[in-house]
Amino acid sequence: MSTIIAIANQKGGVGKTTTAINLGIGLVNKGNKVLLVDLDPQGNATQGLGFEADNLEITISTILRRIINKDYSITKDYGIMCHPEGISLMPANIELSVLETELISLLFGREKVLKTYLDMIRDEYDYIIIDCMPSLNLIAINALVAADEIIIPLHAQYYSVRGLEQLLQTIGSIKSNGLNDTLKISGILYTCVNDRTTSFRDVQKILMNAYGENIRIYDNYIPRSVKAEEAPSYGKSIYEYDTAGKVSGAYGKFTDEFLSSMTLGR
């Protein structure tokens, strides 16, 4: 059975999609079978892997709508796309923003629609990674209810640290209300880092003092890089686009650390 990982932070621009893609392909490079679920109406993960989001007939919206209508006759490969670097993708587009209204109208089980689908297919993969939207709306709640673990990418800035508390409160509410009482925070990953600045070191101290005893803060972090920003426009991971670059090396080391922490956690 696969491990389902949500890449989540309600703040935008913190490297969620970049992390989802490059952790996913990093895990593929280690011999794992991985599905990336794009759960953002902007379809950034879909486009970042080179697919034209707006022209797709089957997306995660199609799947969730069928689950809402209690149509469970979905084959395990239905709508799933394959990327040349070995990762599988369940794509998304702007239609997902409309789906939230349909979820809100449900009287029962509206937080568990995504979980219902992923439980149907999870035996096919070693890891399922959910790229969440920058929000804590009902669609994002579906991701947290479906996930086993959460990775929180955090832009190494003071305001990002302040915004972290809201996400942690939401996670706590999901657990305490019985929606997913086994949900774990895998760790916090610093992204877009300039490690030569005093502000990064200050953020490290603040975060360690506030959360270091209870939440893993990954030793490896992702440096700021133009190459990382360019790679999605070519539909490639950073490993393929800038093989010897500092960001591909950083994501490789982070993937190793993630796998090591998973082994220790078990």
N, C-alpha and C positions, 0 to 999 in steps of 0.2 A: 504494500500500500504506500502511496506517495505521501510526502510531506508537502503541505500547502502553505506557502509563504506569501503574506501580503506585504508589499512595499508601500508604506503609507506615511503621509504627513499632510495635514490640511493646508500647509503653506506651499505655494507654487514656486517653481524655480529652484528646487533643492536637489535635483538630480534623481528623482524617482524613476523616470523612464530609462535614463541612462544606466542606472543601477539594475533595474529589472532586466534589461536586455543583456548587459554584460555579465551579471551574475548568472543569468540563465545560460548563456553560451559558454561561460566559464565552467559551469557544471556539466554541460554537454562535452566539453573538451576533456573532462575527467571521466568520461564514459557513462554518464547518466542520460536517461531519457527525460526530456524536460518540455513542459507545456507552459507557454506564456499567455496569460489571459489579459487582454487589454480591457480595462474597465474604466476608461476615460473617454467621454464623448468627443474629445479633441482627436482621438485616435493616434496619439503620438507614437506609441509603441508599434502600431500597425504601419505607420508611415516610416518610422525609424528602421523598420526591417524591409523597407522597399516596396510596400504594397499600397495601392491607391485606395484609401479608406472609403471614399465617397462612392466608388463604383462596385462595391461588394454586395452581393445578394444575400449572403448569410453572414451575420455577425453575432456577437454575444447578445444583442437585443433580440434577434430571432429566436435564439435558444431560450432566453429568459421568458419571452412572451409565450412560448410553447409550454414552459413549466407552469406559468401563471394559469394557463388554460387547461392544465392537468393533462397535457399531451406528452406522455413520457416515452413515446416511440421514437427515440432519438438514438441513432447508431453512435458508437463511440468515436467515430472519425468525422461525424457530421459537421461540416463547416470549418474544420481545422485545416490550416494551411501549413506548408512546410517551407522553411527558409534554407538556402544553400549551406549555411553553417551548421545545420543539424537540429535547430530548435523548432518546435511546433508552435503555432500561434492560433489563438482564437481572437479574431480581430474585433475592432469596435469602430464606430463612427458617430456622427452627431445624433443619430436616431436614439442613442442611449439616453440622451437628455430628456426625450419624450417619455421614455419608459418609467421614469421615476413617478410620474403622475399615476400610472397604472399600478405601480407597487403601493403607493399611498392609499389607493382605493380598496386594497385587499383588507378584509377584516381579520384574517388569521394568517400567520406564517409569512408575512411580507419581508421579514428580516432573513428568511432562510431559503429564498428562491435560488440564489446562486449556489448555496450549499447543496441543495437537492440535485442540481446539475453536476457539480463537481464530484459528489459522492457516486454518481453513475459512471464516471470515467476515471476516477483516480487510480484504479488498479493498473491502468495502462502506462503510468509514468512513475519515475522516481521522485520528481519534484514538479509541483505546479506553482508557478509564480504569478501573483496578481499585481498588475500595475494599476494602483488606485488613482482616482482623480484627486485634485487638490481641494478637498472638501470633506466635511463629515456629515454628508446627507445620507439618505436611506440606501443609495447604491453603495456608498462607501461602508456603511454599516453591514450590508450584505457580505462584503469582502472580509470584514473582521469576524463576522459570525462563521464564515466558511473556513477561515484560516486556522492552521495549527500554531503558527508563529508569525511575528511581525518584525520586519526590519525597518527602522526609522532612519532614512537619510536626513541629515541635518546640515544645512548650510552653516558654516562656522562663523556666525554672526550673533551678536547679542540679542537682536530681536527674534531670531529663530529660536533661541533658547527660551525666551519668554513664551513663545507660542506653543512650546512642547507640552506644557501642562494641560492644555485643553485636550490634546490627543490622549494623554495618559488618563485623564478623567473619563473620557469616552470608553477607553479600553476597560477601565475599572467598572463602569456601569454595565457594559456588556457581560462581564464576568459575574457581577453581583446579581444581575437580573436573570441569570441562568440561560442566557442566549448562547454563551460559549464559555463555560466555566473552566476549560482547560487551556484557554488561549494564553500564549506566552510571548513575551518580548524577547526575540532572539538577540537584539542589540541595536545600538545607535551607531550609525556610520557617518563620519564627517565627510562632506563632499565640498567641491569647489574651494579647496584649501590652498591658501598661500601661507606656508609654514614659516616664512621669514617675518611675519608681522606679529607684533605684540598682542593684537586683538585676538588672534587665533589661540595664543597661549592663555590669554585671559578667559576665553570661552571654555577652553579645556578645564581650567581650574573651577570655573563656576559649575560646569556640568558634573564634574567629578565630585565636588562637594555636595551638590544637590541630589544626585542620583547614583553615584558610583557604587554605593553599597548594595543597591537593589537591582540595578540594570547594567548589563554588560555594555561597555563602550569599547568598540573594536579598536585594537591597537593599530591596525592599518587604516589609512584614510586615502581619499581620492583627491589628488591635486587639481587645481584649475588648469585647463588646457584648451587651446583653440581647436586642437585635433579632435577632442572629445565632442565639441560642439559641431564640428563638420561631419563626423562619421554618419549620423542619421540621414543626412541629405544624400548619401550614397547607398543607403540601405544596408550598411555594414556595421558589425560590432567594432569596437575599438581594437580588438585583437587582429582583425582583418585589415582595418583601415590604417592603423599605425602600430604595426607588429612590435617594433622595438621601442616604442614610446613610453613615457613615464606613466601615462594613465593605463595603458594595457598591462604594464607591470604591476601597477597598484591594484587593478581589479583581479589580476591573477593571484596576488598575495591575499587579497581579501577573500577570494573564493576558497583558498586553502584554509584561511582562518575560520571561515564560516563552517566548512566541512569538519574541521577539528572540533569546533564548539558543539556541533551537532552530535559528534561521536561521544564527546564528554558528557553531553546532556543526557544521552541514552544510557 
